[in-house]
Amino acid sequence: MGRQSKKLSLFNTLEILKTYSDEDHRLTQTEILELLKRDYEMEVDRRTIKSNLMDLIELGYEIESQEINRMIRNEKSGVVEESKIMSSFYLVREFSKPELRLLIDSLLFSKHLPYSQCKELVEKIEKLSNKYFKSHMSYISTMPEDKTNNKQVFFNIEILDEAISKGKKVSFKYLEYGTDKKQHIKCRENGEERVYVVSPYQMAAKEGKYYLICNYDKYDDVSNYRVDRITAIEILDEKVKPFEKLQWSNGQRLDLSEYMKKHVYMYSSSDSRVKFRIVKAMISDVIDMFGKDVKFYNETANKVCVKANVNESAMIQFAKSYAPDVEVLEPLTLREQVKEELRKGLKAYE
């Protein structure tokens, strides 16, 4: 076999292992030989298959096999001897099936990727496994067509990533839906398209949406914008406003994990040390929402009080969503805000 043919058979052997093998679907040398002939119209002998497998292992591919004992006659002496041979090969994957499924589910439930790009990514992830994995994924319902229409999400991410690494501000326009169910660029009252200039700090996923955490140039606080609603983005020459110089930062750099715990709904407002009372059945929900840094106190048979550092707007929304099982106690100004919001809600129904 010539050098070129040898390289081709080696490559095709690898493709067969990728396509047809896993821990539950092992291939013998004979099966690999037959697949080479069927799929690639290549006729080789068993020694070539064995050589290919050894070469792939030397190249760094993790190929598992079983050792079996066989009685083989020594061609020179004629004596029958017991010998161990390798059989039943499969390629060990970089990603396990559950890991691939988790990646695909993350895409399926994502709300910040356009349908076409999401579908394309799922197909790429499927190729990281074999044909058996793809057949198991066929029961997944079709992805919804009404995902975000912004086709430049990946471009936005690339530009923002560059701006953040270089410490540069960005400008962009922002999309919002109209009653025609189409996205339009957000405008000022005079009809002029609004241009946002911000200092970008981080990007983070929350509730299936992708957000830019930044500072809007005209103010001294933190804002969150949906990455999939950003359009016409440009990197500016101007340096970002340091996060530690912003209101509520307490002179500290952005701690993303702390920020996400406090901003459960990605609202932009001040943080407070909040005390609230919940029914005990909600303890798991509170920990899921605010993390394990919360403090529980004054526990009774059915209720318990909670202390947490929380974004005020997020706390109002949380209390409204879970009323009457959540009651804000302090600060009193926040308690009054929740009461007023609930009164408005009741009035709307009266």
N, C-alpha and C positions, 0 to 999 in steps of 0.2 A: 504494500500500500504506500503510495506516494505521500510526501509530507503534507501537501495541501489536502489530500483525502483524509489523512489522519486527523488534521485539525478540524475538518468538517464533521467527521464522525464523533470526535470528542465533544464539539459544540452541540451536536444533535442528541448525543447521549445525555448531556446536561439538561437540554430542553425536555426530553422524555421524563427525566426524574422530576423536573419542576412541574410538569403537566399531570403526570399519572401517579406519583408516589407521595405517600405520607406514612405516618406510623401505622395507620390502619390499612394501607394499601401498599404493600411491599412488592417489589419486582425482582424476579429471578433474572439471571443473565440471559436465559432463553427468551423470556418475555421482552427484555430490552432489545434483543436481536430481532425479534419479530416486529416490534414497533418501529425499529429503524427501517425495516424493509417496507412496512405498510405506510408509514407517515412520510418517510424521506426517500424511499426507493433506493436504500443503501443495503447492499449485501456484504456483511462482514462475518468473520468467524468468532467463536467464543473467546479466543485469546485476545482479540481486539477489544471486545467488551470489557474483559477483565483489566486490560491495560488502560482503557479509558477511565474506568472507575478508580484505579490506583492513581492515575494522573490527576484526576479531579480532587482527590483527597490531598495530594501533595500541593495542589494549587490553593488549598485552604477551604474547600467546600466540605461541610460536615455531612458525611454520608454514613449512615448506620447500616449494619448488616448483622445477620445471624451466622454463627459458626456451627456447622454440623459435621458429625463424624461419618466418614465413609471408608469402606474397604476398597483400596485401589491396588492393582497389580503393578509392581515395579517392572518397567519395560526391560531393564537390563538384567535384573536377577530373577525375574519371574515370580518373586515372592509377593503374596498378597499382604499389604500393610494397612494399618488404620491411619487415616490422614484427616486433618481438619481442613475444610474448605469454607469459603465465605459464600453466603447465599442470602436471598431476600433483602434487597437493598432499598433504602429510601433516603430522600434528601431532607435533612433537618431544616426547618424553616426559621427565618429570623424572627418572624412574628407567629405566635400561636393563633389558632382559629378564634378563641375568645377575644384575643387582642384585636384581631382584624374586625371582628363583629362589633367590638366597642367603638373602633374608629368609624366604621360605616354608620352605626346608629347615631354617633355624634353628628355626622353630616346630615343624616335623614331628619334629625330633629332641630337642625340649625335653621335659624330664620334670617341669617345675614348673608347667605350665599344664593345667587341666582340658580334657578332650576337646572339650566344647561351645564353650569360649572359644577354643581353638586353631583349631577349624574356622571359627568366625566371623571370626577375624583373617585366616586364609588367604583367605577369600572377599573380605574388604575389600581385601587386597593385590592380588588378581587384578583387581579393578576399576580399579586404577591403570594397567593396560595395556588391551589390546583383546581382542576375541573370539578372535583367533588365538593369543594367549598362553595363554588359558584352555584352548583345545583341546590345546595342547602339554603342559599340566600334567595331562591326564586319565590319563596312564599311571602317575602316582604312586599307590602302594598306599594303601589306606584307612588313616587314622590309627588307632592302637590305642585301644580303648575303655578300657583299664586304666590310663590316665594318672591323675594325682592327682585325688582326689575333692573337695579343698578348693575350693569355689566362690568363695571371697573373696580369691583371690590378688591381683587388681588393687586391691581395697580395702586389703589389707595393704600393698602397695607405696605406695599413696597416703598412708596414715597414717604409714608409716615415713619416707617422703620429707619429709613435713611435720615430723615429730619431729626428724629429722636437721638440717633447715634451721633449726629453732627452738632446737636444742640441748637438747631435752627427753628425759627417760627415757620408756620405754613399759613397760606390763605386758601379758602375754599368757599363754594356755595353749597347750600343745604337743601335737600329735597323733602317735600311733604306731600301727602295725598290730598287730592281734591275730591269733591262729590262725584266726579266722573270716574273715580277709582284709579286715576292715573297720577303718577308722581310729577310734581312741578317744582321749579326752583322757588324757594321762599323769598318773598319780596317785602319791601318796606311799604308803609301806608300809601306812598306816592306811586307805587307800582314798580319802583326801581329794584332790580335784583340785589339781594343783600349779600355782601361779601364778609366772611368771617376771617379775622386774623387771630391766630391762637398760638400759644406755646405748648407744644405736645409733650407729654411726659410718659405715658404708657398706653398700651392697648390691652383690653381685658374682655373676656367673654362672660356674659351673665344672662341666665334664663334664655339661652339659645340665641342671644344677640351679641354683636361685637361692638364694643364702645371705645372711643378715644377719650382718655382722661387728660384734660388740658386746662389752660387758663385763657379765657376770652380777654383779648388785649385791653379792653376798656375798663375792666374791673379787676379786683384784687382777690378773687375767689376761684374755686375750681368748678369747671363745667364738664359735662359728659355728652358726647355726640355719637350717634350711631354711625359706624364706619360705612355701612351699606347705603347711607343716605348722603354721604359726602360726594360731591362732584366738582369738577374743574379745580382740582387741588394743585397747588404750586408751593415749592420750597422757597422761602425768602432768605435774603442775606442777613437779616437781623437775628441776633442771638435771642434764645428763649429767656423769659423771665424766670429766675430760679424758683423752684417750688417752695423752698424754705422761706422765701420772702413773702409768700402769700398769707392772707388771712386764714386762720384756723390751722395752719401748718405747725404752729408752736416752734418755728425755727428748725423743724426737722425735715429731712428728705422724705420723699414719698415712699411709704411702706405699703406695697400693693395689697398684701394679705389683710392688713388692718383696714385699709381703705374699703376693700370689698365687703368686709364684715359690717362696717358702719353704714355703707350705702347699699342696702339690700335691694332697693328699687332703682339704683343709679340716679337718684335725685341729687340736685346740687343745692345744698343749704348748709347751715352751720351744724356742728355736732354738739350734743349735750349729754350730760350724765343723767340718764332717765331711769325713773323708778316706775314700774307698772306691775299690776296684779293679773295673773292668768289662772285659768283652770288647770289642774295638774295634768290633764290629758294632753296639754299643749307643750309640755316640757321638751319633748323631742323636736317639735316645730321651732321652738325658740332657739335651741342649740343649733339646729340646721341653719336658721336665719342669721343668728348673731355670733355663733361660735361658742367655744367652751370657756371663754373669759368672763361670761356673765356670772353674776352672783345671785344665789337663791337665798331667801330669808323669809321669816314669818310664815312658815309652812303650817297649813291646817289640813283637815281631812280631805278637802276638795280643791283648795286653792293654794297658791304660793306667790310671793312677791319676787320681783326680779330687778336687779340693777345692771345697767348696760350702757356703754358709750355708743350712742346711735345718732345717725343723721336725723335731724328733726322732721324733715319732710317724709323720710322713710318711715319714721315712727308713727306719724299721723296716718299714713296709708295703711300700715300694719294694724293699727288700732281700729281703723274703720273697717278693714277687711274682715277682722275676726271679732268684731263686737257681737254680743256682749261678753265674749270669753276673755277679752283683753281690756283692762281699765288702766289708763295712764294716771299715775299718782303725782309725780313730780317730774319737771318743774311745773308750777301752777299755770304759768303762761301757756305751756304746751298742752296741759290738761284742758284749759279753756278753748284752745284752738280745736282740739278734737271734739269737744262738746258742741262748738259752733258748726263744725262740719257735719256732725250727726244730726243737728237740728235742721240744717239745710236739706240733708237727705230725706228726713222725715217730712219736711214741708213739701218737697217735690212730689211725694206720694199722697199728700193730703189734698 
